[in-house]
Amino acid sequence: MFGCVYGSNKKVPYSTDDKVDNPVSLYAATKKSNELLAHAYSKLYEIPSTGLRFFTVYGPAGRPDMAYFSFTNKLVKGYTIQIFNYGNCKRDFTYIDDIVEGVIRVMQKPPQKSIGDDGLPIPPYAVYNIGNSRPENLLDFVDILQQELIRANVLPPDYDFNAHKQLVPMQPGDVPITFADVSALEKEFGFKPKTGLREGLRKFAEWYGGYYR
């Protein structure tokens, strides 16, 4: 599951207690429908089910279609990158190691069936956000990415970044901010993602430079 299920919710940070009935993309709608199916199976057959909503995962060996990876591929080739909403977007970038740590901890404690205040059984089902809980401005993100790519010798020191970026309007199905409330994760599993954006992008840049050379 991913943070896109929160759609056009105005309240931030996004909590798993929030209603998510207003997805802004088909992708987000499929994620929510998956949660609903998992809940139904959990209730009907008492199958312990945990949904995880990841927030903008990045890091070495990631998906080439994600912004940080796609931007890097284009900058290396001298192409122009497009920055949506004129850079006025914020994303809760979460480093891959933090995601893995969160998944491992959650796997070790599956939800248990319990009885509610009304005397009826509560299915063994739970949902948690895994995010850095610290939204970063998109322009700051690409600036740090550029610096770390130069530091890792992926881009030359005199690279003209301004000549290779284009500020464009928001694309359909996108949202201006993602922001994870991870209080439930921290309370129940004693874990909160902590890797800073520069540290994470540095590790990505170093991996990229080594892998592609």
C-alpha positions as CSV (number, residue, x, y, z in Angstrom):
1,M,0.0,0.0,0.0
2,F,1.1,3.6,-0.6
3,G,0.4,7.1,0.7
4,C,-1.5,7.9,-2.5
5,V,-4.7,6.4,-0.9
6,Y,-5.1,9.7,1.0
7,G,-5.9,11.5,-2.3
8,S,-7.1,15.1,-1.9
9,N,-7.4,15.0,1.9
10,K,-6.7,18.5,3.3
11,K,-5.7,17.4,6.8
12,V,-2.0,16.7,7.4
13,P,-0.2,14.7,8.5
14,Y,-2.1,11.8,7.0
15,S,-3.4,9.4,9.6
16,T,-4.6,5.8,9.1
17,D,-7.7,7.0,11.0
18,D,-8.6,9.4,8.2
19,K,-11.2,8.6,5.6
20,V,-9.7,7.8,2.2
21,D,-12.8,7.7,0.0
22,N,-11.6,10.4,-2.4
23,P,-8.7,9.0,-4.5
24,V,-7.4,11.3,-7.2
25,S,-6.0,8.6,-9.4
26,L,-6.9,5.1,-10.5
27,Y,-3.7,3.9,-9.0
28,A,-4.7,5.1,-5.6
29,A,-8.2,3.6,-6.0
30,T,-6.7,0.2,-6.6
31,K,-4.6,0.5,-3.4
32,K,-7.6,1.3,-1.3
33,S,-9.7,-1.5,-2.9
34,N,-6.9,-3.9,-2.0
35,E,-7.1,-2.8,1.7
36,L,-10.9,-3.4,1.6
37,L,-10.5,-6.9,0.2
38,A,-7.9,-7.7,2.9
39,H,-10.2,-6.5,5.6
40,A,-13.1,-8.6,4.3
41,Y,-10.9,-11.8,4.2
42,S,-9.6,-11.0,7.6
43,K,-13.2,-10.7,9.0
44,L,-14.6,-13.7,7.2
45,Y,-11.8,-16.1,7.7
46,E,-9.9,-14.7,10.6
47,I,-6.7,-14.2,8.5
48,P,-4.3,-11.8,10.2
49,S,-3.8,-9.0,7.7
50,T,-1.6,-5.9,7.9
51,G,-1.7,-3.1,5.3
52,L,1.3,-0.8,5.0
53,R,1.2,2.6,3.4
54,F,4.6,3.6,2.1
55,F,5.5,7.3,1.4
56,T,7.7,8.1,-1.6
57,V,10.3,5.3,-1.2
58,Y,13.8,6.0,-2.6
59,G,17.3,4.7,-2.4
60,P,19.8,2.4,-4.3
61,A,18.5,-0.1,-6.8
62,G,15.1,1.6,-6.8
63,R,12.4,2.0,-9.4
64,P,13.7,3.8,-12.5
65,D,10.3,5.5,-13.0
66,M,10.5,7.3,-9.6
67,A,11.4,11.0,-9.7
68,Y,14.9,10.8,-8.2
69,F,15.9,7.9,-10.5
70,S,14.3,9.3,-13.6
71,F,15.8,12.8,-12.9
72,T,19.2,11.3,-12.6
73,N,18.9,9.3,-15.8
74,K,17.8,12.4,-17.7
75,L,20.5,14.7,-16.2
76,V,23.2,12.2,-17.1
77,K,22.1,12.2,-20.7
78,G,21.8,16.0,-20.8
79,Y,18.0,16.0,-21.0
80,T,15.7,18.5,-19.3
81,I,13.7,17.4,-16.2
82,Q,10.2,18.6,-15.5
83,I,9.4,19.7,-12.0
84,F,5.6,19.7,-11.5
85,N,3.5,22.4,-9.8
86,Y,6.4,24.8,-10.4
87,G,8.3,23.1,-7.6
88,N,5.6,23.9,-5.0
89,C,5.1,20.3,-3.9
90,K,6.2,18.6,-0.8
91,R,6.9,14.9,-0.5
92,D,7.5,12.7,2.5
93,F,10.6,11.0,1.1
94,T,11.4,7.7,2.9
95,Y,14.7,5.9,2.6
96,I,14.5,2.2,1.6
97,D,16.4,1.0,4.7
98,D,13.7,2.6,6.9
99,I,11.0,0.9,4.9
100,V,12.6,-2.5,5.3
101,E,13.1,-2.0,9.0
102,G,9.5,-1.1,9.4
103,V,8.3,-4.1,7.4
104,I,10.4,-6.5,9.4
105,R,9.1,-5.1,12.7
106,V,5.5,-5.3,11.6
107,M,5.9,-8.8,10.4
108,Q,7.0,-10.0,13.8
109,K,3.7,-8.9,15.4
110,P,0.6,-9.7,13.4
111,P,-2.7,-8.3,14.5
112,Q,-4.8,-10.5,16.9
113,K,-8.5,-11.0,16.9
114,S,-10.2,-9.2,19.8
115,I,-13.6,-8.4,21.1
116,G,-15.0,-4.9,20.8
117,D,-17.0,-2.8,23.3
118,D,-20.2,-4.1,21.7
119,G,-19.2,-7.7,22.4
120,L,-18.7,-8.4,18.7
121,P,-15.4,-9.8,17.3
122,I,-12.9,-7.4,15.7
123,P,-11.0,-8.9,12.8
124,P,-7.2,-9.3,13.1
125,Y,-6.6,-6.4,10.7
126,A,-4.4,-3.3,10.9
127,V,-3.0,-0.5,8.7
128,Y,0.2,1.5,9.3
129,N,1.9,4.4,7.6
130,I,5.7,4.1,7.0
131,G,7.0,7.5,6.2
132,N,9.8,9.9,7.2
133,S,7.1,12.2,8.7
134,R,9.1,15.2,7.3
135,P,7.9,16.6,4.0
136,E,10.6,18.1,1.8
137,N,10.0,20.8,-0.9
138,L,10.5,19.4,-4.4
139,L,12.9,22.2,-5.4
140,D,15.1,21.5,-2.3
141,F,15.0,17.8,-3.2
142,V,16.3,18.3,-6.7
143,D,18.9,20.7,-5.5
144,I,20.3,18.2,-3.0
145,L,20.1,15.5,-5.6
146,Q,22.2,17.6,-8.0
147,Q,24.8,18.3,-5.3
148,E,25.1,14.6,-4.4
149,L,25.4,13.5,-8.0
150,I,28.2,16.0,-8.5
151,R,29.9,14.8,-5.3
152,A,29.7,11.2,-6.5
153,N,31.2,12.2,-9.9
154,V,28.0,11.2,-11.6
155,L,27.7,14.7,-13.0
156,P,30.6,17.0,-13.7
157,P,31.4,19.8,-11.2
158,D,30.4,22.6,-13.7
159,Y,27.1,21.0,-14.6
160,D,24.6,23.7,-15.5
161,F,21.6,22.4,-13.6
162,N,19.3,25.5,-14.2
163,A,19.7,24.9,-18.0
164,H,18.3,21.4,-17.5
165,K,15.2,22.0,-15.4
166,Q,11.7,23.1,-16.4
167,L,9.0,24.2,-14.0
168,V,5.6,23.0,-15.2
169,P,2.0,22.8,-13.9
170,M,0.7,20.1,-11.7
171,Q,0.0,16.8,-13.5
172,P,-3.5,15.2,-13.2
173,G,-3.8,12.7,-10.4
174,D,-1.0,14.3,-8.3
175,V,-1.3,16.0,-4.9
176,P,0.6,19.0,-3.5
177,I,1.8,17.3,-0.3
178,T,2.3,13.9,1.3
179,F,2.9,13.7,5.0
180,A,2.8,10.5,7.1
181,D,1.5,10.3,10.7
182,V,3.6,7.4,12.0
183,S,2.5,7.7,15.7
184,A,0.8,4.3,15.6
185,L,3.9,2.6,14.1
186,E,6.1,4.3,16.8
187,K,3.7,3.4,19.6
188,E,3.2,-0.3,18.7
189,F,6.6,-1.1,17.3
190,G,9.0,1.4,18.8
191,F,10.2,2.5,15.4
192,K,10.1,5.8,13.4
193,P,12.0,6.3,10.1
194,K,15.0,8.7,10.6
195,T,17.2,8.8,7.5
196,G,17.6,12.4,6.3
197,L,17.1,13.3,2.7
198,R,20.7,14.3,2.1
199,E,22.0,11.1,3.7
200,G,19.6,9.0,1.6
201,L,20.3,10.7,-1.7
202,R,24.1,10.5,-1.0
203,K,23.8,6.7,-0.7
204,F,21.7,6.6,-3.9
205,A,24.2,8.8,-5.8
206,E,27.2,6.7,-4.7
207,W,25.3,3.5,-5.7
208,Y,24.3,4.9,-9.0
209,G,27.9,6.0,-9.8
210,G,29.3,2.6,-9.0
211,Y,26.6,0.5,-10.6
212,Y,26.4,2.3,-14.0
213,R,30.2,2.7,-14.3
